[in-house]
């Protein structure tokens, strides 16, 4: 896969695992990808800085994220004062494909969707998943379907969609299918 310097490819395996990932894990993974993209080492301190959270919070989230297949830790050297760094796994089966995002889009998702604290984690989770589905031409999905695929309740999806609309991340257009219109005309 050939990318420009402004693009980040994320394996579709990552999106298919969203039901098993919390929003904080998704946000941490994206922060790792952002730091890797600018050729810096994703250390706990660097991640804390980009996410605007404490190193202690980073440590707890990383511990959980490392249990997945999406990230790994590269051991540092305490004697030489080289900290551990955390990296994304990039070797996945190519048949699953990749979704391409710009660096600025990922940065915006990580920072702007998180303005509301913990609620922002689920906003990020849903919005990013919608991006993945829409990029794969799956544009008609119900809130119930999103809920099942993300491990969230339908009413939570509804609230998140409302917040995303308020933040101008989403625009919802309600349409009727031709078969529904035809059915209504018959009666």
N, C-alpha and C positions, 0 to 999 in steps of 0.2 A: 504494500500500500504506500503510495507516494503522497505526502502532505506538504502543504506550504508551511512556512515557519509560524504562521498564525493559527494553524489548525491542530486540534487534538483528536485522535481517534480513540474511541472507547469501544471495547468489545461488547457485542450484544449479549454475551454471557453475563456481564455485569447487570444489565437491565433485567434479564430473566431471573436473577436472584433477588430482586427487590422485595419479594414477599418475606425473605429471610433476613433482610437488612433494615435497620432503623435508619431514620433520616440522618442521625448524627454520624453513622458509618458512611453513608453516601457522601455527606459533606466532607468528611475526613479524606475519603478516597479522592474526591475532586481536588481538595487542597494539595494532596500528594502529587496529583497529575499536574497541577499548576506550577508547583515548585520544580518538578522534574522538567517541565517544558522550558523553563528558563535556565536549565543546566545548573541548578543549585542542589545541594543535598537536603532532602526533606528530613530534617532533624525535629525533635520534639519542640525545640525553641522556635524554629522556622514555621512549623505548623501552628503553634500557639499564636504567633504574630499574624499570620495570614487569616486565621479564623477569629482572632480577637477573643480568645479564651485563655484560661490558665494552662500552664504546662501540666499541672495535675489532672485537669480535665482531658487534655490531649492523651496523657498516659493511659487513663482508664478506657477511653474510646479505642485507642490503638490496640490495647490488649485484646479487646473483643474483635476488632477488625482483623487482626492477625490470625484469628481462628478460621477465617474464610479463605477461599482460594484467590482472593483479589489482591492481597498485599503480602509482603514479606519484609523481614528486618535484616539489614546488613550490619553485622557486628562492627562496632568501632574499636578503638584501642584506648583504654583508660589511661595507660602509662603515657601515651603520646597526646592525651587529651583530645582524642578524636571521638566524637559522639556516635552513637548508633544512628543509622538512617533508615528510613522506611520507604519502600518502593512498591509500585504497582506491578503486578504480573502482566506481562504483555503477550505471553505465548498461549494462545487459545486456538481452538480448532477454527480455521478460517471459514468453514462452511456456515458458521453462525453469523459471520459478517461483523461489520463495524458501523458505528454511527459517528459522524464527523461533526465536531463543534468547533467554534472559534475559541481562541484563548480568552478573548474579552467576554464572550457569552458565559463561559464556565465561571470566570471571575465574578461576573454580575450575579449569577445564580448563587454562588457561595456567599457573597456579601449582601446583596439586596434582598434576597428571599429570607434572609435570616434576621432581619431587623426586629422581628417580633419575638426573639428568643426561641424557646423550644417549639412553638407553633411553626416557626419557619422551617424546621426539619421536615415536617410532613408536607409543607408547601413545596419544598425542594424535591422531595420524593415523588409527589404526584406530578409536578410540572416536568421534571426530567423524564419521568416515565411516559408522559403524554408526548413529549418531544420524540422519544424513541418510537412510540407507536405510530405517530403521524408521519415520521420520516420513512416508515415502512409501509406507508399507504393504508394504514388501518385507522380511518378517521371517524368511524361510527362506533362508539362504545358507550355503554351506559355507565352511570356512576356505580351501580351494583357490580358490573364487570371489573371496573377499576378497583373497587374495594376488595373483591376476591383475589385479584392478582397482586395486590399490594399489602394484603393483610390488614386492611382498614375497614371500618364500618361505613355503610352507605351515607349515613348522616354526617360523618366526619368528612367524607369526600365532598359532600354538598357545601359544608362550611369552608373547606379549603378552596373550592372553586370560587366561592363568593369573595374570599380574601384575595385570590389571584386576580380576579376581575377588578377589584378595588385598587390593586397595585398596578393595573394596566399590563399584567403579564398574559392575561387571557381575554379573548372576546368570544362570547358565546352567541351563536346564531341558531335559533330554533327553526327547524324545517320539518315539514311533513313529507312523508314518502308518497309517491304517486298512488300506490296501492291503498293507502289510508284515505286519501282524498276521494278516490273512486268508490271505496266502500261507503263513505259518508254520503255521497251523491245518490247511491242506490236506495237509501232509506230516507 
